Amino acid sequence: MHIQSYLYILLLLMAAMPVFCATEDREDIEEIKYTLEPQPIDHIVAVVNEDVITRQELDDAVRTAIGRLQSQGIQLPDHHILQDQVLESIVTKRIQLQHATEVGLSVSESEIDETIQRIAEDNRLSLPEFHTALENDGISYNKFRNEIREEMIMARLKEREIKNQVNVTEGEVDNYLKTQDTSAIGNDEYLLSHILILVTENMNSNQIQQRNERAEMALAKLKEGADFAQVAAEFSDAADASKGGILDWRPINQLGPKFAELLAPLQLGELTPIVQSPSGFHIFKLLDRRSQEVPTVIIDQTHARHILIKINELTSENDARLKITQIKNRLDRGEDFAELAKLYSEDSSASSGGDLGWLSPGDTVPAFEQTMNTLLPGQTSEPVQSQFGWHLIQVVERRTQDVSLDRRRQLARQAIRTRKADVVVQEWLRELRDQAYVELRLDDER
């Protein structure tokens, strides 16, 4: 409860109590009565399950949204429209945080410290300098820290939700690379404003048609010259509506072929037509574009094989070391490495003679990699211990390899996953919202 509420209740209690005082104390009483003048209670503007959102919270968030829009030179939408959008974003955030609590999801203080440290470093500031910068911007460090905590929790919650629902197969990556200009993958990034008119799976054809008509109304306003941020605040169902609908920089390959095809020929400031996707109807405005080169990646790789004797409840460390030493003695006498690996190695590579294929830096545990890097081609190590047991390592050959194609496959995989995840997250947020008890009370004030 806010302090105004305490003061108000205290006054009510005082009014009901008999006054026992001497006449000379009346001035003191008058002073107290003046000081404790009843204050308006910070009333509730929304109920979210068993939680509430207060007028003070909403006003603070609206002020933040106004400051953000003004700093970007965006014309402010109607105050009631902006208020509604900001309140809806608070509701969506509150529902996610409640769900995170229900499933036992949290972040540690050390994780928050590390994140803030990275933010400071990205701004080329020490932590004390970063604290000062926040204060100069009128931002409480504790409030900032709590916002970081909440953003981390929501990001982790979304990742948890999409983890088992979004899979990318090698076939999808192959098909993506065939249909895209592979030399340009990751090159073009777009800064966009976005309006989403959401469509859900349970909508019938009439409801979908109504959503399409709403998108057409929004596009008509934009073509008449209306400010995009105002139209986004009035029409968009996306979480960024109260921020003017501005998306972060996104590689074109993350937007999907249909969107990429429409955006590629646009000039700055131009609009796309209405685009339908599984999540609804979209309108984009191109704000800016830039190129990001995919670097050529050259690394040293090692073709190696090994023999592993594991340490477990059946084989002690001494027994494992004795066994690997005996195998090394047989190798020194000229026996074949691959044959001994097939006979004695307890690794899954045993059937292929201990062959591990081409290894890149970081593919193996440090103890293994450090020893491997000291060997010449054809040379076999002395017994070396890792967390898995005792090894004998033999280097077959080395090469310098361009892994740029691997990098392109990685970018393609990320693009496909991001595109799929966007659809899943939008639908998941809509389901969370539908399942929650939400009571909005702003209309009571108007």
Secondary structure, 3 states (H helix, E strand, C coil): CCHHHHHHHHHHHHHHCCCCCCHHHHHHHHHHHHHCCCCCCCCEEEEECCEEEEHHHHHHHHHHHHHHHHHCCCCCCCHHHHHHHHHHHHHHHHHHHHHHHHCCCCCCHHHHHHHHHHHHHHCCCCHHHHHHHHHHCCCCHHHHHHHHHHHHHHHHHHHHHHHCCCCCCHHHHHHHHHHCCHHHCCCEEEEEEEEEEECCCCCCHHHHHHHHHHHHHHHHHHHCCCCHHHHHHHHCCCCCHHHCCECCCEEHHHCCHHHHHHHCCCCCCCECCCEEECCEEEEEEEEEEEECCCCCCEEEEEEEEEEEEECCCCCCHHHHHHHHHHHHHHHHCCCCHHHHHHHHCCCHHHHHCCEEEEECCCCCCHHHHHHHHCCCCCCECCCEEECCEEEEEEEEEEEEEECHHHHHHHHHHHHHHHHHHHHHHHHHHHHHHHHCCEEECHHHHC
